[in-house]
Amino acid sequence: LQSRRYGVLLLVLALCCLGLRFDTSVMQYDGEFRFALPELTEHADFIQAVTVPYDNFSRVDLLLASFNRENHGFADFGIVDEHGKPLVWQSFALSEVKDNQFFQFSFPPIRDSAGKYYYVYLRGGKGNAPGNAITAWGAHDINKLPTVYSAKGEHKGALNCKFFCKQPPWLLCIGFAVAGVLLLLCSLW
């Protein structure tokens, strides 16, 4: 009986530690009607403003397209705060983009992100020219969505994307601890 209790406690602790690693999707712009933005060529930007509802903003998945070809070069992904301060800036290889699939951008959690305004950037890299560039999908539906801005002007709708925030560790630990106590109490009866 003693070893069963320790086993249950170890299981709860292991689940608690695993829970710290998971991101939770908090927002998604995936409208009924999709449209392709222009090619993301050198000096071109796609910019979308977003307000994140929770703390620990840690990942953005964007629906990108490669035009069903292998592109060469790099592009940039960024998160900028409402004052213009870059918080995240990452380069990625165009050859890693799979046509019409979500591309994941992970970054260290932005701890106090709840209710704050951010800009999501995609910027074309040096040498990205028509025929050697990617694009992003936009989405719009009957809901009022943000506007995506590019060098070609405004596009009514949003980048087709998903936003993720890390689960608060204390919340997961409390949930697993309560479950562990209940399991322990059940094993005693």
C-alpha positions in Angstrom: 0.0 0.0 0.0 2.9 2.4 0.8 4.5 1.8 -2.6 1.2 2.5 -4.3 1.0 5.9 -2.6 4.5 6.8 -3.7 3.7 5.6 -7.2 0.6 7.8 -7.4 2.6 10.8 -6.1 5.4 10.2 -8.6 2.9 9.9 -11.4 1.3 13.2 -10.4 4.7 14.9 -10.2 5.7 13.5 -13.6 2.4 14.8 -15.1 2.9 18.2 -13.5 6.4 18.4 -15.0 5.1 17.3 -18.5 2.4 19.9 -18.3 5.0 22.7 -18.1 6.0 21.9 -21.7 2.7 22.3 -23.4 1.4 25.3 -25.2 -2.3 26.1 -25.3 -3.9 27.6 -28.4 -5.6 30.8 -27.3 -6.7 32.4 -30.6 -7.0 31.3 -34.2 -7.8 33.3 -37.3 -8.9 30.7 -39.8 -11.8 32.2 -41.7 -14.2 30.5 -44.0 -12.8 32.4 -47.0 -9.0 32.3 -47.6 -6.9 34.4 -49.9 -3.2 34.4 -50.8 -1.2 37.5 -50.0 1.4 38.7 -52.6 4.8 37.0 -52.7 7.0 38.0 -49.8 9.9 39.5 -51.8 12.9 41.5 -50.5 11.9 44.5 -48.4 8.2 43.4 -48.4 6.4 43.0 -45.0 3.2 41.4 -43.8 2.1 43.1 -40.6 -0.8 42.2 -38.4 -1.8 43.8 -35.1 -3.1 41.4 -32.4 -4.1 41.6 -28.7 -3.2 38.5 -26.8 -5.7 37.4 -24.1 -3.3 35.6 -21.8 0.2 35.8 -20.3 3.1 33.7 -21.6 2.6 34.4 -25.3 5.1 31.8 -26.7 4.2 30.6 -30.2 2.7 31.6 -33.5 1.8 29.2 -36.3 1.3 30.8 -39.7 -0.2 29.2 -42.8 2.4 29.7 -45.4 2.7 28.7 -49.1 5.8 27.9 -51.2 3.9 28.0 -54.5 4.7 24.2 -54.7 8.4 24.9 -55.4 11.6 25.0 -53.4 12.6 28.5 -52.6 16.0 29.6 -51.5 17.1 32.3 -49.1 15.7 33.5 -45.8 12.8 35.5 -44.4 12.2 37.0 -41.0 9.5 36.5 -38.4 9.1 39.1 -35.6 6.9 40.2 -32.7 7.0 43.9 -31.9 5.3 45.6 -29.0 2.9 48.5 -29.3 5.8 51.0 -28.8 7.8 49.5 -31.7 10.3 47.5 -29.6 11.2 44.2 -31.2 10.6 41.3 -28.7 11.2 38.4 -31.0 13.1 38.4 -34.3 14.0 35.1 -36.1 15.2 34.3 -39.5 14.0 31.1 -41.2 15.0 29.3 -44.4 12.5 29.5 -47.2 13.4 25.9 -48.2 11.8 24.7 -44.8 8.4 26.1 -45.8 6.0 23.4 -47.0 3.3 24.4 -49.4 0.0 25.3 -47.6 1.0 24.1 -44.2 1.4 25.8 -40.8 4.9 26.9 -40.0 5.7 27.1 -36.3 7.5 30.0 -34.7 8.4 29.4 -31.1 10.0 31.9 -28.8 10.6 32.4 -25.0 7.3 33.2 -23.3 6.4 36.9 -23.1 5.4 36.8 -19.5 3.0 39.8 -19.1 1.4 39.6 -22.5 -2.3 39.4 -21.4 -4.3 42.2 -22.9 -1.4 43.8 -24.7 -1.1 44.9 -28.3 1.5 43.3 -30.5 2.5 43.4 -34.2 3.3 40.1 -36.0 5.8 40.6 -38.8 6.8 38.5 -41.8 9.6 40.2 -43.8 11.1 39.1 -47.1 14.8 38.5 -47.0 17.7 39.7 -49.2 17.4 38.2 -52.7 13.8 37.1 -52.3 12.4 37.9 -55.8 9.2 36.9 -57.6 9.7 33.2 -58.4 11.9 32.7 -55.4 9.7 33.7 -52.5 6.9 32.4 -50.2 3.6 33.9 -49.2 1.2 33.7 -46.4 -2.5 32.9 -46.4 -5.0 35.4 -45.2 -8.4 34.6 -43.8 -11.7 36.5 -43.5 -15.2 35.6 -42.6 -18.3 37.4 -41.3 -16.5 38.3 -38.0 -14.6 41.5 -37.8 -10.9 40.6 -38.1 -7.8 42.7 -38.1 -6.3 44.1 -41.3 -3.1 42.6 -42.8 -0.8 45.3 -44.2 1.7 44.6 -47.0 3.7 46.6 -49.5 0.8 46.1 -51.9 -1.7 47.8 -49.5 -4.3 46.7 -47.0 -5.9 43.3 -47.1 -9.2 43.0 -45.2 -8.8 39.9 -43.1 -6.1 38.4 -40.9 -3.1 36.3 -41.4 -4.3 32.7 -41.2 -2.6 31.8 -38.0 -2.8 30.4 -34.5 -1.5 32.0 -31.3 -0.3 30.0 -28.3 0.4 30.8 -24.7 2.2 28.6 -22.2 -0.1 27.2 -19.5 0.7 28.9 -16.2 2.8 26.3 -14.3 1.1 26.9 -11.0 -2.4 26.2 -12.6 -1.3 22.9 -14.0 0.5 21.9 -10.7 -2.6 22.7 -8.7 -4.8 20.6 -11.1 -2.5 17.6 -11.0 -2.0 17.9 -7.2 -5.8 17.8 -6.7 -6.1 14.8 -9.0 -3.2 13.1 -7.1 -4.8 13.7 -3.7 -8.1 12.3 -5.0 -6.3 9.3 -6.3 -4.4 8.8 -3.1 -7.7 9.1 -1.0 -9.3 6.5 -3.3 -6.4 4.1 -2.9 -6.8 4.3 0.9 -10.4 3.2 0.8 
